Amino acid sequence: MSADPHTLADRDASGFAGGLAGGLALALVAAGWTALRFAMTRQFQPASWQALVDLRAPLPFGHRVLVPLLSRPFVDAGAPVAATFAVSEFLATIVLLFALRGLFVRFVPPRAAVLGALGFLGVLAFPLLLAHRWPIFYPWDAWALVATVLGLWAIVSERFALATVVVAIGATNRETVIVLPIVAVLLHLDDDAKRARALAWAGLMLVAFVTARAVVAAIVPGARGAALQTWVEGELRVLHNLRWLAAPERALQWLGSIAFAPLLWLAGRPRIPRAIARLEWIAIAGVTALLVVANVYEPRVYGELLAFTWVGAWIGIWRWAEGGPREPVPTGWRGRADRFGWLAVAFASVLALALFVRVSSSQS
């Protein structure tokens, strides 16, 4: 068996701080983050917190039922909705930090893994705490981040059954877990045997996703509204978003609102493991898709993509700080895919966006 690459001095940092003091510190961090989330955000009245718990919110909010259903018994027993959602946010924050630390420790020393996990809260402060046009608190946002990171950890660890469970449960919380089957394939492109297994499990994950969404639709059969809201203020949302971004100061505002994540990624990119680096394909396609269905000036929608970005960026930046070598690029089709895959995805995304605008405009 090969020696552990991490030093003995790092091995005592297997937890966040260890012991009672470490547990209390972690609880205080999660509690402080939760307090800030509630202080800096507000309800979205058309889908108020009570409406969510009562399962009478319009779509797409009405089909994000996991936290509302789990909160409902406590609300029915007399607990305030805000208090139940605060407890949910607190627990989700703790689980998120542990999941991030468990993922990071596969690539960097344990102490660096702890710092990377805690550092993600600093990244999230930009989209989730600043006073944007729509500083809204939704109870599913934190658990969507948990599903993203936990699913990524399971896929990296080749625990595909767990990843499938994460997809099934996460699909009742928010639709964005649909990317995890794609992640499963992208992260195992390099090995023929693993690729075949990942493809098979990705198919099962898609089945789990569709089944879970069907169950949600059955639970809330009369939810009103459209699942995808592609129009806003009488025009296509994508054109509305692009017009907003056309002003240079707003483009810079958008970059700042997502914690300058593209710059962090580029800084770490040469030392990001090749498989993890392919997450940039999902980030590019995801941002394009969000231009169609979300408000570009509501940066909380980028949470899951920021999780992917931060995971790769932190690994690469830490390895740079340690003086680690650049990642070698393989030859053949895998090398070309790793070098130019992002460009192909960007080109395909722009074409798909243009086609969507053309078809939607002709039908209006």
QUIWOUR-V12385 format. One record per residue. RES is the residue in three letters. SS is DSSP state (A for helix, B for strand, O for the rest). OMEGA is omega in whole degrees, -180 to 180 (* if undefined). Layout:
res & ss & omega
RES & SS & OMEGA
RES & SS & OMEGA
This chain:
res & ss & omega
MET & O & -179
SER & O & -179
ALA & O & 176
ASP & O & -178
PRO & O & -179
HIS & O & -177
THR & O & 177
LEU & A & 180
ALA & A & -180
ASP & A & -170
ARG & A & 179
ASP & O & -180
ALA & O & -176
SER & O & 175
GLY & O & 179
PHE & O & 173
ALA & O & 176
GLY & O & 174
GLY & A & -178
LEU & A & -179
ALA & A & 179
GLY & A & 178
GLY & A & 178
LEU & A & 179
ALA & A & 179
LEU & A & 179
ALA & A & 179
LEU & A & 177
VAL & A & -179
ALA & A & 179
ALA & A & 178
GLY & A & 177
TRP & A & 179
THR & A & 179
ALA & A & 178
LEU & A & 180
ARG & A & -179
PHE & A & 180
ALA & A & -172
MET & A & -177
THR & O & -180
ARG & B & 176
GLN & O & 169
PHE & O & -168
GLN & A & 177
PRO & A & 174
ALA & A & -175
SER & O & -179
TRP & A & 179
GLN & A & 178
ALA & A & 178
LEU & A & -180
VAL & A & 180
ASP & O & -179
LEU & O & 177
ARG & O & 177
ALA & O & 178
PRO & O & 175
LEU & O & 1
PRO & O & -175
PHE & A & -176
GLY & A & 178
HIS & A & 175
ARG & O & -161
VAL & O & -171
LEU & A & -178
VAL & A & 176
PRO & A & -180
LEU & A & 178
LEU & A & -180
SER & A & -171
ARG & A & 179
PRO & A & 180
PHE & A & 177
VAL & A & 178
ASP & A & 179
ALA & O & 176
GLY & O & 179
ALA & O & 177
PRO & O & 180
VAL & A & -179
ALA & A & -179
ALA & A & 180
THR & A & 178
PHE & A & 177
ALA & A & 177
VAL & A & 178
SER & A & 180
GLU & A & 179
PHE & A & -179
LEU & A & 179
ALA & A & -180
THR & A & 179
ILE & A & -180
VAL & A & 179
LEU & A & -179
LEU & A & 178
PHE & A & 180
ALA & A & 178
LEU & A & 180
ARG & A & 178
GLY & A & 178
LEU & A & -178
PHE & A & -174
VAL & O & 175
ARG & O & -174
PHE & O & -177
VAL & O & 179
PRO & O & -176
PRO & A & -180
ARG & A & 176
ALA & A & 178
ALA & A & 178
VAL & A & 179
LEU & A & 179
GLY & A & 178
ALA & A & 179
LEU & A & -180
GLY & A & -180
PHE & A & 176
LEU & A & 176
GLY & A & 176
VAL & A & -179
LEU & A & 180
ALA & A & -179
PHE & A & -179
PRO & A & -171
LEU & A & -175
LEU & A & -179
LEU & O & -176
ALA & O & 176
HIS & O & -178
ARG & O & -180
TRP & O & 178
PRO & O & -172
ILE & B & 173
PHE & O & 172
TYR & O & -174
PRO & O & -178
TRP & O & -174
ASP & A & -177
ALA & A & -179
TRP & A & 173
ALA & A & 175
LEU & A & 178
VAL & A & -180
ALA & A & 180
THR & A & -176
VAL & A & -180
LEU & A & 177
GLY & A & 178
LEU & A & 177
TRP & A & -179
ALA & A & -180
ILE & A & 177
VAL & A & -179
SER & O & -177
GLU & O & 174
ARG & O & -171
PHE & A & 178
ALA & A & 177
LEU & A & 178
ALA & A & 179
THR & A & 176
VAL & A & 178
VAL & A & 179
VAL & A & -178
ALA & A & -179
ILE & A & -179
GLY & A & -180
ALA & O & 176
THR & O & -178
ASN & O & 178
ARG & O & -171
GLU & A & -171
THR & A & 177
VAL & A & 178
ILE & A & -180
VAL & A & -175
LEU & A & 174
PRO & A & 177
ILE & A & 177
VAL & A & -179
ALA & A & 180
VAL & A & -176
LEU & A & -175
LEU & O & -179
HIS & O & 178
LEU & O & -169
ASP & O & -175
ASP & O & -175
ASP & A & -179
ALA & A & 179
LYS & A & -179
ARG & A & 179
ALA & A & 179
ARG & A & 180
ALA & A & 178
LEU & A & 180
ALA & A & 180
TRP & A & 177
ALA & A & 176
GLY & A & 178
LEU & A & 178
MET & A & 178
LEU & A & 177
VAL & A & 179
ALA & A & 180
PHE & A & -178
VAL & A & 179
THR & A & -180
ALA & A & 179
ARG & A & 177
ALA & A & 177
VAL & A & 178
VAL & A & 179
ALA & A & 178
ALA & A & 179
ILE & A & -178
VAL & O & -173
PRO & O & -174
GLY & O & -179
ALA & O & -178
ARG & O & 177
GLY & O & -178
ALA & O & 180
ALA & O & 177
LEU & O & -178
GLN & O & -174
THR & O & 179
TRP & B & 177
VAL & B & 178
GLU & O & 174
GLY & O & 178
GLU & B & 177
LEU & B & -178
ARG & A & -179
VAL & A & 177
LEU & A & 175
HIS & A & -180
ASN & A & -179
LEU & A & 177
ARG & A & 179
TRP & A & -178
LEU & A & -174
ALA & O & 177
ALA & O & -176
PRO & A & -179
GLU & A & 178
ARG & A & 176
ALA & A & 177
LEU & A & 177
GLN & A & 179
TRP & A & 179
LEU & A & 178
GLY & A & -178
SER & A & 176
ILE & O & 173
ALA & O & 178
PHE & O & -175
ALA & A & 179
PRO & A & 179
LEU & A & 177
LEU & A & 179
TRP & A & -179
LEU & A & 179
ALA & A & -178
GLY & A & -170
ARG & A & -177
PRO & A & -176
ARG & A & 175
ILE & O & 176
PRO & O & -172
ARG & A & -178
ALA & A & 180
ILE & A & -179
ALA & A & 180
ARG & O & 175
LEU & A & 178
GLU & A & 177
TRP & A & 179
ILE & A & 180
ALA & A & -180
ILE & A & 179
ALA & A & -180
GLY & A & 178
VAL & A & 178
THR & A & 180
ALA & A & -179
LEU & A & 173
LEU & A & -177
VAL & A & -169
VAL & A & -176
ALA & O & 177
ASN & O & -178
VAL & O & 180
TYR & O & 174
GLU & O & -166
PRO & A & 177
ARG & A & -178
VAL & A & -178
TYR & A & -173
GLY & A & -177
GLU & A & 177
LEU & A & 176
LEU & A & 177
ALA & A & 176
PHE & A & -177
THR & A & -178
TRP & A & 179
VAL & A & -180
GLY & A & -177
ALA & A & -178
TRP & A & 178
ILE & A & -179
GLY & A & -179
ILE & A & 179
TRP & A & 179
ARG & A & 175
TRP & A & -179
ALA & A & 178
GLU & O & -178
GLY & O & -179
GLY & O & -179
PRO & O & 173
ARG & O & 177
GLU & O & 176
PRO & O & 178
VAL & O & -177
PRO & O & 177
THR & O & 177
GLY & A & -174
TRP & A & 179
ARG & A & 177
GLY & A & 179
ARG & A & 179
ALA & A & -179
ASP & A & -180
ARG & A & -170
PHE & A & -179
GLY & A & -180
TRP & A & 180
LEU & A & 178
ALA & A & 179
VAL & A & 179
ALA & A & -180
PHE & A & 179
ALA & A & 180
SER & A & 179
VAL & A & 178
LEU & A & 179
ALA & A & 179
LEU & A & 179
ALA & A & 179
LEU & A & 179
PHE & A & -180
VAL & A & -179
ARG & A & -179
VAL & A & -178
SER & A & 180
SER & A & -179
SER & A & -179
GLN & A & -177
SER & O & *
